[in-house]
Amino acid sequence: MTEHNHNHDNQKKGFWNSRTGVFLLIALGIGAFLLAFEHRVHIFGGNGFLALLLLGCVVMHLFMHGGHGGHGGGDKS
């Protein structure tokens, strides 16, 4: 019998690539849209700049961790 390399079969699919993760992203997106729509007067009123600044920090944090695999990226020897 020949031995086949099945490394691609043994790799686990990430949570955000699973059906549950995609559904959660869609649900959170819809929820964020509805929340922003209902509170648009407060967002664009006086404190909209502070909300955008806070949102910018959160988005930057998420994108910056994409390059090294998240928190705790030290050596695992």
N, CA, C and O atoms as CSV, one atom per row, in Angstrom:
chain,resi,resn,atom,element,x,y,z
A,1,MET,N,N,0.830,-1.187,0.000
A,1,MET,CA,C,0.000,0.000,0.000
A,1,MET,C,C,0.868,1.241,0.000
A,1,MET,O,O,1.934,1.266,0.614
A,2,THR,N,N,0.411,2.254,-0.682
A,2,THR,CA,C,1.151,3.511,-0.703
A,2,THR,C,C,0.672,4.406,0.432
A,2,THR,O,O,-0.494,4.384,0.827
A,3,GLU,N,N,1.598,5.181,0.932
A,3,GLU,CA,C,1.280,6.079,2.038
A,3,GLU,C,C,1.034,7.476,1.479
A,3,GLU,O,O,1.849,8.003,0.721
A,4,HIS,N,N,-0.081,8.064,1.854
A,4,HIS,CA,C,-0.438,9.388,1.353
A,4,HIS,C,C,-0.262,10.419,2.457
A,4,HIS,O,O,-0.439,10.130,3.641
A,5,ASN,N,N,0.085,11.605,2.045
A,5,ASN,CA,C,0.240,12.710,2.996
A,5,ASN,C,C,-1.101,13.425,3.121
A,5,ASN,O,O,-1.571,14.051,2.171
A,6,HIS,N,N,-1.700,13.330,4.278
A,6,HIS,CA,C,-3.017,13.923,4.513
A,6,HIS,C,C,-2.931,15.075,5.502
A,6,HIS,O,O,-3.795,15.203,6.369
A,7,ASN,N,N,-1.916,15.908,5.390
A,7,ASN,CA,C,-1.789,17.037,6.313
A,7,ASN,C,C,-2.932,18.023,6.169
A,7,ASN,O,O,-3.392,18.593,7.159
A,8,HIS,N,N,-3.393,18.228,4.947
A,8,HIS,CA,C,-4.479,19.175,4.754
A,8,HIS,C,C,-5.776,18.669,5.379
A,8,HIS,O,O,-6.631,19.480,5.735
A,9,ASP,N,N,-5.950,17.369,5.524
A,9,ASP,CA,C,-7.141,16.821,6.157
A,9,ASP,C,C,-7.078,16.952,7.668
A,9,ASP,O,O,-8.111,17.054,8.330
A,10,ASN,N,N,-5.862,16.950,8.220
A,10,ASN,CA,C,-5.715,17.001,9.664
A,10,ASN,C,C,-5.761,18.411,10.222
A,10,ASN,O,O,-5.919,18.592,11.429
A,11,GLN,N,N,-5.628,19.407,9.369
A,11,GLN,CA,C,-5.672,20.780,9.849
A,11,GLN,C,C,-7.103,21.127,10.218
A,11,GLN,O,O,-8.045,20.837,9.480
A,12,LYS,N,N,-7.245,21.758,11.385
A,12,LYS,CA,C,-8.576,22.152,11.827
A,12,LYS,C,C,-8.971,23.462,11.165
A,12,LYS,O,O,-8.141,24.346,10.952
A,13,LYS,N,N,-10.237,23.565,10.850
A,13,LYS,CA,C,-10.771,24.788,10.297
A,13,LYS,C,C,-10.924,25.790,11.437
A,13,LYS,O,O,-11.365,25.421,12.526
A,14,GLY,N,N,-10.570,27.038,11.206
A,14,GLY,CA,C,-10.703,28.058,12.227
A,14,GLY,C,C,-12.166,28.344,12.540
A,14,GLY,O,O,-13.053,28.065,11.734
A,15,PHE,N,N,-12.401,28.903,13.717
A,15,PHE,CA,C,-13.776,29.186,14.142
A,15,PHE,C,C,-14.456,30.151,13.191
A,15,PHE,O,O,-15.615,29.946,12.831
A,16,TRP,N,N,-13.752,31.209,12.771
A,16,TRP,CA,C,-14.360,32.235,11.919
A,16,TRP,C,C,-14.614,31.719,10.507
A,16,TRP,O,O,-15.348,32.357,9.752
A,17,ASN,N,N,-14.029,30.586,10.127
A,17,ASN,CA,C,-14.289,29.985,8.819
A,17,ASN,C,C,-15.364,28.909,8.884
A,17,ASN,O,O,-15.757,28.368,7.850
A,18,SER,N,N,-15.842,28.594,10.075
A,18,SER,CA,C,-16.884,27.583,10.213
A,18,SER,C,C,-18.249,28.223,9.959
A,18,SER,O,O,-18.372,29.446,9.886
A,19,ARG,N,N,-19.252,27.389,9.828
A,19,ARG,CA,C,-20.612,27.901,9.606
A,19,ARG,C,C,-21.077,28.727,10.797
A,19,ARG,O,O,-21.749,29.743,10.619
A,20,THR,N,N,-20.731,28.307,12.000
A,20,THR,CA,C,-21.124,29.040,13.199
A,20,THR,C,C,-20.461,30.403,13.240
A,20,THR,O,O,-21.100,31.399,13.580
A,21,GLY,N,N,-19.181,30.450,12.894
A,21,GLY,CA,C,-18.452,31.716,12.904
A,21,GLY,C,C,-18.989,32.699,11.884
A,21,GLY,O,O,-19.119,33.888,12.173
A,22,VAL,N,N,-19.304,32.207,10.682
A,22,VAL,CA,C,-19.853,33.075,9.638
A,22,VAL,C,C,-21.224,33.592,10.065
A,22,VAL,O,O,-21.528,34.770,9.876
A,23,PHE,N,N,-22.052,32.722,10.639
A,23,PHE,CA,C,-23.364,33.154,11.123
A,23,PHE,C,C,-23.213,34.203,12.218
A,23,PHE,O,O,-23.949,35.190,12.235
A,24,LEU,N,N,-22.270,33.999,13.129
A,24,LEU,CA,C,-22.056,34.954,14.207
A,24,LEU,C,C,-21.615,36.310,13.658
A,24,LEU,O,O,-22.079,37.349,14.129
A,25,LEU,N,N,-20.725,36.309,12.668
A,25,LEU,CA,C,-20.290,37.570,12.058
A,25,LEU,C,C,-21.458,38.296,11.395
A,25,LEU,O,O,-21.594,39.512,11.532
A,26,ILE,N,N,-22.293,37.563,10.683
A,26,ILE,CA,C,-23.448,38.180,10.035
A,26,ILE,C,C,-24.421,38.727,11.076
A,26,ILE,O,O,-24.915,39.845,10.933
A,27,ALA,N,N,-24.698,37.951,12.117
A,27,ALA,CA,C,-25.620,38.390,13.160
A,27,ALA,C,C,-25.078,39.621,13.887
A,27,ALA,O,O,-25.831,40.549,14.182
A,28,LEU,N,N,-23.776,39.633,14.175
A,28,LEU,CA,C,-23.188,40.802,14.830
A,28,LEU,C,C,-23.225,42.028,13.920
A,28,LEU,O,O,-23.446,43.145,14.386
A,29,GLY,N,N,-23.009,41.818,12.632
A,29,GLY,CA,C,-23.084,42.926,11.684
A,29,GLY,C,C,-24.479,43.524,11.613
A,29,GLY,O,O,-24.639,44.744,11.627
A,30,ILE,N,N,-25.493,42.659,11.535
A,30,ILE,CA,C,-26.875,43.139,11.498
A,30,ILE,C,C,-27.220,43.847,12.805
A,30,ILE,O,O,-27.857,44.900,12.795
A,31,GLY,N,N,-26.802,43.274,13.921
A,31,GLY,CA,C,-27.063,43.895,15.221
A,31,GLY,C,C,-26.391,45.257,15.346
A,31,GLY,O,O,-26.991,46.200,15.862
A,32,ALA,N,N,-25.148,45.367,14.877
A,32,ALA,CA,C,-24.444,46.647,14.933
A,32,ALA,C,C,-25.136,47.682,14.048
A,32,ALA,O,O,-25.257,48.846,14.428
A,33,PHE,N,N,-25.591,47.254,12.864
A,33,PHE,CA,C,-26.297,48.184,11.979
A,33,PHE,C,C,-27.580,48.683,12.629
A,33,PHE,O,O,-27.849,49.884,12.623
A,34,LEU,N,N,-28.371,47.778,13.186
A,34,LEU,CA,C,-29.627,48.183,13.814
A,34,LEU,C,C,-29.390,49.074,15.027
A,34,LEU,O,O,-30.118,50.043,15.242
A,35,LEU,N,N,-28.378,48.748,15.814
A,35,LEU,CA,C,-28.054,49.571,16.981
A,35,LEU,C,C,-27.617,50.969,16.553
A,35,LEU,O,O,-28.042,51.963,17.142
A,36,ALA,N,N,-26.774,51.046,15.536
A,36,ALA,CA,C,-26.320,52.343,15.038
A,36,ALA,C,C,-27.488,53.122,14.428
A,36,ALA,O,O,-27.571,54.340,14.591
A,37,PHE,N,N,-28.387,52.430,13.729
A,37,PHE,CA,C,-29.526,53.109,13.114
A,37,PHE,C,C,-30.444,53.699,14.177
A,37,PHE,O,O,-30.905,54.832,14.040
A,38,GLU,N,N,-30.710,52.945,15.228
A,38,GLU,CA,C,-31.601,53.428,16.286
A,38,GLU,C,C,-30.981,54.555,17.108
A,38,GLU,O,O,-31.703,55.387,17.657
A,39,HIS,N,N,-29.675,54.590,17.196
A,39,HIS,CA,C,-29.000,55.584,18.023
A,39,HIS,C,C,-28.227,56.594,17.185
A,39,HIS,O,O,-27.281,57.211,17.675
A,40,ARG,N,N,-28.623,56.769,15.921
A,40,ARG,CA,C,-27.892,57.655,15.026
A,40,ARG,C,C,-27.886,59.092,15.509
A,40,ARG,O,O,-26.926,59.814,15.237
A,41,VAL,N,N,-28.923,59.541,16.218
A,41,VAL,CA,C,-28.959,60.909,16.727
A,41,VAL,C,C,-27.851,61.097,17.770
A,41,VAL,O,O,-27.191,62.135,17.793
A,42,HIS,N,N,-27.652,60.114,18.613
A,42,HIS,CA,C,-26.620,60.212,19.648
A,42,HIS,C,C,-25.225,60.065,19.051
A,42,HIS,O,O,-24.284,60.724,19.495
A,43,ILE,N,N,-25.092,59.210,18.054
A,43,ILE,CA,C,-23.777,58.980,17.442
A,43,ILE,C,C,-23.318,60.228,16.698
A,43,ILE,O,O,-22.178,60.666,16.853
A,44,PHE,N,N,-24.208,60.796,15.893
A,44,PHE,CA,C,-23.829,61.954,15.091
A,44,PHE,C,C,-24.095,63.271,15.809
A,44,PHE,O,O,-23.831,64.345,15.267
A,45,GLY,N,N,-24.619,63.186,17.032
A,45,GLY,CA,C,-24.895,64.402,17.797
A,45,GLY,C,C,-23.621,65.043,18.302
A,45,GLY,O,O,-22.843,65.569,17.506
A,46,GLY,N,N,-23.390,65.014,19.591
A,46,GLY,CA,C,-22.225,65.682,20.147
A,46,GLY,C,C,-21.048,64.756,20.368
A,46,GLY,O,O,-19.901,65.197,20.290
A,47,ASN,N,N,-21.297,63.489,20.640
A,47,ASN,CA,C,-20.214,62.585,21.014
A,47,ASN,C,C,-19.868,61.588,19.907
A,47,ASN,O,O,-19.311,60.528,20.194
A,48,GLY,N,N,-20.178,61.897,18.673
A,48,GLY,CA,C,-19.877,61.004,17.559
A,48,GLY,C,C,-18.387,60.809,17.362
A,48,GLY,O,O,-17.943,59.717,17.008
A,49,PHE,N,N,-17.605,61.866,17.589
A,49,PHE,CA,C,-16.162,61.762,17.431
A,49,PHE,C,C,-15.574,60.764,18.421
A,49,PHE,O,O,-14.700,59.974,18.062
A,50,LEU,N,N,-16.046,60.794,19.656
A,50,LEU,CA,C,-15.540,59.856,20.664
A,50,LEU,C,C,-15.913,58.411,20.310
A,50,LEU,O,O,-15.117,57.495,20.515
A,51,ALA,N,N,-17.113,58.215,19.784
A,51,ALA,CA,C,-17.531,56.865,19.386
A,51,ALA,C,C,-16.677,56.363,18.222
A,51,ALA,O,O,-16.273,55.200,18.209
A,52,LEU,N,N,-16.404,57.224,17.251
A,52,LEU,CA,C,-15.563,56.820,16.118
A,52,LEU,C,C,-14.129,56.543,16.567
A,52,LEU,O,O,-13.488,55.622,16.060
A,53,LEU,N,N,-13.631,57.323,17.500
A,53,LEU,CA,C,-12.283,57.092,18.027
A,53,LEU,C,C,-12.206,55.738,18.725
A,53,LEU,O,O,-11.255,54.985,18.515
A,54,LEU,N,N,-13.190,55.427,19.546
A,54,LEU,CA,C,-13.221,54.135,20.236
A,54,LEU,C,C,-13.361,52.990,19.236
A,54,LEU,O,O,-12.684,51.971,19.369
A,55,LEU,N,N,-14.223,53.143,18.243
A,55,LEU,CA,C,-14.392,52.115,17.223
A,55,LEU,C,C,-13.108,51.929,16.427
A,55,LEU,O,O,-12.748,50.803,16.084
A,56,GLY,N,N,-12.417,53.020,16.133
A,56,GLY,CA,C,-11.140,52.926,15.424
A,56,GLY,C,C,-10.111,52.137,16.208
A,56,GLY,O,O,-9.351,51.361,15.629
A,57,CYS,N,N,-10.077,52.325,17.522
A,57,CYS,CA,C,-9.138,51.576,18.365
A,57,CYS,C,C,-9.441,50.081,18.327
A,57,CYS,O,O,-8.527,49.261,18.227
A,58,VAL,N,N,-10.696,49.734,18.407
A,58,VAL,CA,C,-11.090,48.324,18.395
A,58,VAL,C,C,-10.750,47.686,17.049
A,58,VAL,O,O,-10.214,46.578,17.008
A,59,VAL,N,N,-11.055,48.372,15.956
A,59,VAL,CA,C,-10.784,47.831,14.626
A,59,VAL,C,C,-9.283,47.690,14.405
A,59,VAL,O,O,-8.827,46.685,13.857
A,60,MET,N,N,-8.514,48.689,14.826
A,60,MET,CA,C,-7.054,48.595,14.678
A,60,MET,C,C,-6.510,47.417,15.472
A,60,MET,O,O,-5.621,46.712,14.994
A,61,HIS,N,N,-7.026,47.190,16.675
A,61,HIS,CA,C,-6.579,46.074,17.507
A,61,HIS,C,C,-6.830,44.749,16.794
A,61,HIS,O,O,-5.964,43.874,16.780
A,62,LEU,N,N,-8.012,44.601,16.203
A,62,LEU,CA,C,-8.339,43.354,15.516
A,62,LEU,C,C,-7.442,43.134,14.303
A,62,LEU,O,O,-6.955,42.023,14.092
A,63,PHE,N,N,-7.217,44.174,13.504
A,63,PHE,CA,C,-6.400,44.014,12.304
A,63,PHE,C,C,-4.915,43.853,12.638
A,63,PHE,O,O,-4.208,43.146,11.920
A,64,MET,N,N,-4.434,44.473,13.680
A,64,MET,CA,C,-3.023,44.380,14.020
A,64,MET,C,C,-2.669,42.983,14.524
A,64,MET,O,O,-1.537,42.534,14.342
A,65,HIS,N,N,-3.618,42.290,15.154
A,65,HIS,CA,C,-3.335,40.947,15.650
A,65,HIS,C,C,-3.428,39.898,14.555
A,65,HIS,O,O,-3.066,38.747,14.799
A,66,GLY,N,N,-3.886,40.232,13.387
A,66,GLY,CA,C,-4.004,39.265,12.310
A,66,GLY,C,C,-2.651,38.789,11.797
A,66,GLY,O,O,-2.556,37.699,11.234
A,67,GLY,N,N,-1.595,39.594,11.982
A,67,GLY,CA,C,-0.295,39.249,11.428
A,67,GLY,C,C,0.480,38.233,12.233
A,67,GLY,O,O,1.303,37.512,11.670
A,68,HIS,N,N,0.246,38.149,13.545
A,68,HIS,CA,C,1.063,37.258,14.347
A,68,HIS,C,C,0.263,36.220,15.120
A,68,HIS,O,O,0.808,35.574,16.014
A,69,GLY,N,N,-0.982,36.047,14.807
A,69,GLY,CA,C,-1.751,34.949,15.400
A,69,GLY,C,C,-2.413,35.270,16.717
A,69,GLY,O,O,-2.808,34.345,17.426
A,70,GLY,N,N,-2.555,36.515,17.081
A,70,GLY,CA,C,-3.263,36.871,18.302
A,70,GLY,C,C,-2.340,37.017,19.493
A,70,GLY,O,O,-1.119,37.085,19.352
A,71,HIS,N,N,-2.941,37.063,20.658
A,71,HIS,CA,C,-2.187,37.242,21.901
A,71,HIS,C,C,-1.352,36.003,22.213
A,71,HIS,O,O,-1.696,34.899,21.791
A,72,GLY,N,N,-0.284,36.176,22.933
A,72,GLY,CA,C,0.538,35.038,23.367
A,72,GLY,C,C,1.277,34.381,22.228
A,72,GLY,O,O,1.352,33.154,22.173
A,73,GLY,N,N,1.824,35.157,21.323
A,73,GLY,CA,C,2.482,34.581,20.153
A,73,GLY,C,C,3.930,34.210,20.390
A,73,GLY,O,O,4.717,34.186,19.444
A,74,GLY,N,N,4.309,33.917,21.637
A,74,GLY,CA,C,5.691,33.571,21.943
A,74,GLY,C,C,6.059,32.167,21.474
A,74,GLY,O,O,5.228,31.451,20.916
A,75,ASP,N,N,7.322,31.779,21.708
A,75,ASP,CA,C,7.780,30.449,21.321
A,75,ASP,C,C,7.089,29.375,22.143
A,75,ASP,O,O,6.878,29.530,23.346
A,76,LYS,N,N,6.744,28.296,21.481
A,76,LYS,CA,C,6.088,27.181,22.167
A,76,LYS,C,C,6.994,25.965,22.108
A,76,LYS,O,O,6.626,24.932,21.548
A,77,SER,N,N,8.183,26.092,22.691
A,77,SER,CA,C,9.121,24.969,22.626
A,77,SER,C,C,9.062,24.110,23.856
A,77,SER,O,O,9.791,23.124,23.956
